[in-house]
């Protein structure tokens, strides 16, 4: 990244409101935590923490919290772009899932696969909350291999 581009990003980030800075700090911390977790442990060991395997949360619209969900998706993507390494889609989906879980929002994390003739099998992860995709796009073209949903926990909707 060029110095000019880095300076521009810094100016943009400095001008954001304090609440947005806190959201970015939370995203940075959780991206680091999820990266370490995924690097040190196989998915089968921490998969239960992600939610109930092969389950999905309802796809109901969530208008009152749609902006909060969008902000969390933005903060994870922005924090991931700030970091000196490139996080994979699974790490971003896990971090956003934790942020939304902390706020009482049930989510479904998907892991999908797609066979590309020249590249073999390509894996991808994305996160959905209600009818809104939070990270990773909508997963079109990927066959869902696993999904982890927040079904077994009682959740209070706590958005602010």
Secondary structure, DSSP 8 states (H G I E B T S, - for coil): --HHHHHHHHHHHHTS-HHHHHHHHHHHHHHHHHHHHHHHS-HHHHHHHH-EET--------GGGHHHHHHHHHHHHHHHHHSSS---HHHHHHHHHHHHHHTT---EEEEEEEEETTTEEEEEEEEEETTEEEES---TT-EEEEEEE--SS-------
